[in-house]
């Protein structure tokens, strides 16, 4: 697996290097390699990472969406969903491997609303899976952008 630079999120506007070039795929049964045993599925818990924020607390969610999600308006509808929720900032970005990466900052509750929409089946294209991680917000975003 290629090295991941979690601090290079393109917040400074530069996208010289792709954001999160590679992330481990789920194993059969939905288990993510390296996930912390005993945590809720989809909790995003990873060894060495801070604990996921609690509901109502400021949060940063990074999600990778797999499937037929490029060339179908997926980023535009993701931005519209984030704006409808109303208190999220961040971006949606096409990755070179066909996935879409979403970074959203707001309250844990608001980020979870966006995550629920991503998994709802009410998205354009076809979503085969969504993998997310949780962290504390880094700030630096104004609005929700399409990159």
N, C-alpha and C positions, 0 to 999 in steps of 0.2 A: 504494500500500500504506500502511496506517495505521502510525503510529509504534508501536514496540514498546518497552515499558519492562521490560528484563530484570531490573531490581533489585526490582520489585514482584511478589514471588512469593506474597504472602499469608501469609508465615511469622509475621507478627505477629497473625494471626487475622482481619485485616480483609480483606474481599473487596469493598470499595466499588467498585473498578474491576476488570473481568475480567482475569484473568492471561493474558498474551500474547494480546491480543484477536485479532490476525491474525498469521499467519506465511505466508511465501510457499509456494505449492503447487509440487509437483514439475512439471517440464516433461515432455513426452513422452520416453520412454526412461529415466525415473527420475532425471534430472539435476536437482538442486536449484539454482535460480539463486543465484549468489554462492558456491557451493561452491568449495573450493580445488582447482584442477586437480591431478591426480596423487595425490590421496588416495584411500584405499579407499572404495568406495561404502558409504554408511551410516556413515561414520566421524564424521559430524557436524562436520567441519572447516569453519569459516567464517572469512573474512578478519577480522582484528582480534580473534579469540578466542584464548584460550590453547590450547595443544596438548592433545589428548585425553589423559587419564590412562592410564598403562600398566596392564596386568593386575596385580592385587594392590594397586594404589595407591588411596587414597581418591578417589571420583569422585561427580559429580552428573550424572544423566541426566535430561533433559527430553524426553518423547516426546509426540507428538500422533497419536492414532489416528483414522483416518477410516473411515466405513462405517456400518453399522447397529449402533451401540455405546451408544446411550442407551435406557433403558427395558427393558433385557434382563439386568440384573445385572452388567454389565461392570465397574463400579467395585468391587463387592463381590468378584468373582472375582479382580480385579487385586490387591486388598488381601490376599486369601487366598494368592495366589501369592507376594507379597512376604513374608508371614509364614512361608510354607513355606520360602522361601530362608533366612529367619531373621535376617539382619543388615542389612536395609534399613529406612530410615525415609523418610517423605515423604508424598505424597498422590495421590489420583486425583480429578479434577474434571470435571464436565460443562461444556462450553463452549456458548455460545449458538448457534453455527453447526452443532451436531450432533456435533462431535468430542469426544473425551475427552482431557484432558491428564493426564499422569502425570509427577510429579517424584519421583525416587528417589535417595537418597544411601546410599552404602556403598562397598564395593570395586568396582573396575571389573568384576571377574569376576562379582560378585553382580548388579550392574546389567545386565550382558550376559545373565545367566540370565533376568531378568525380560523384557528386550527379546526374547529368543528365544521366550519363552512368548507375548508379545504378537503375534508373527508366526507362531506355530505352527499356527494354524487350530483350536486346541483351546480357543478362547475363546468366550464366549457371543456371540450376535449374528453379525454378519458384518464382518470386518476387510478393508477395501479397500486400506489402506496405513498404514504407520507411518513417521513422520519423527522423527528424534531429533537432539539436540545434546548435547555433552559439555562439562563444565566442572569446576572444582574445587568441592568441597562448601562450602556456606555455613553449615550447621548450623542449629540452632533447631527441629528437629523431634523430637518424642517419639512413637515408633511410626509406624505407617503409617495415615493417616486417609482417610476418604471425605468429600469436601467437596461 
